[in-house]
Amino acid sequence: MGSRLALQTLLETLLGSTNVYFQPPSTFQMSYPCIVYNRSDIDTAFANNQPYKHEKTYTVTVIDDDPDSLIPDKVSALPRCSFDRSFKAEQLNHDVFTIIY
């Protein structure tokens, strides 16, 4: 599909801001609402014992103080995206998705 930078741009467009972070360090101060994502897997297809296709999987987390935020709905509408779980931590709502991009 696309590159990580294309995914970054897509997520920024969905969020409507640049508060989209790829693998931020634990000491990084984020602004909310935001989207945090990281690469979680690479699925490789083989033919004749040679790799011919790599599909990267990302874990995408929408973090917002609004429990009724529309951002998770926008992310869940992306192709090859599936909802994983939701939880609350430090008074913030986290919606976690898996996307193949």
C-alpha positions in Angstrom: 0.0 0.0 0.0 1.5 3.3 1.1 4.5 4.5 2.9 4.6 5.4 6.6 4.8 9.1 5.7 1.6 8.7 3.6 -0.1 7.1 6.6 1.1 10.0 8.8 -0.5 12.5 6.4 -3.7 10.5 6.2 -4.0 10.4 10.0 -3.2 14.1 10.3 -6.0 14.8 7.8 -8.5 12.6 9.7 -7.5 14.3 13.0 -7.5 17.8 11.6 -4.2 18.6 13.2 -0.6 17.6 13.3 -0.9 15.9 16.7 0.0 12.6 15.1 3.0 10.9 16.7 5.0 7.9 15.4 6.7 6.0 18.2 7.0 8.9 20.6 9.4 8.5 23.5 7.9 8.2 26.9 9.2 11.6 28.0 7.5 13.4 25.0 4.7 15.8 26.0 1.8 15.2 23.7 -1.1 17.5 22.9 -4.7 16.1 22.9 -6.7 14.9 21.1 -4.0 13.0 19.3 -3.1 9.8 17.4 -0.2 7.6 18.3 0.9 4.8 16.1 3.7 2.3 15.7 4.6 -0.6 13.4 3.6 -3.8 15.0 4.1 -6.4 12.3 5.3 -7.1 8.7 3.6 -9.9 6.9 5.8 -11.3 4.1 4.4 -13.4 1.2 6.7 -15.8 -0.6 6.9 -17.4 -4.0 9.6 -19.8 -5.1 11.1 -19.3 -1.6 11.6 -15.6 -2.3 9.8 -12.8 -0.6 7.7 -10.8 -3.1 5.2 -8.8 -1.0 5.5 -7.1 2.4 2.5 -5.7 4.2 3.2 -3.5 7.2 0.8 -3.6 10.1 0.4 -0.6 12.5 -1.2 -0.2 15.9 -3.0 3.1 15.9 -4.3 4.6 19.1 -6.7 7.6 19.3 -6.3 9.4 22.6 -8.9 12.0 23.5 -10.5 13.3 26.7 -14.0 13.2 25.0 -15.5 9.8 25.4 -17.9 10.5 22.5 -15.2 11.7 20.1 -15.8 11.2 16.4 -12.1 10.6 15.6 -12.3 6.8 16.3 -15.2 6.6 13.9 -13.1 8.2 11.2 -10.1 5.9 11.8 -12.3 2.8 11.9 -13.7 3.7 8.4 -10.2 3.3 6.9 -9.6 0.4 4.5 -8.0 -2.7 6.2 -8.6 -1.2 9.6 -10.1 -3.1 12.6 -10.9 -2.1 16.1 -8.9 -3.8 18.8 -9.8 -2.4 22.2 -10.8 0.6 24.2 -9.6 1.7 27.6 -9.3 4.7 29.9 -6.0 5.8 31.5 -5.0 9.1 33.2 -8.5 10.5 32.5 -8.0 10.0 28.7 -9.9 7.6 26.5 -7.8 5.3 24.3 -9.3 3.6 21.2 -6.8 1.1 19.7 -7.0 -0.1 16.0 -4.9 -2.3 13.8 -4.4 -1.2 10.3 -2.5 -2.8 7.4 -1.0 0.0 5.3 
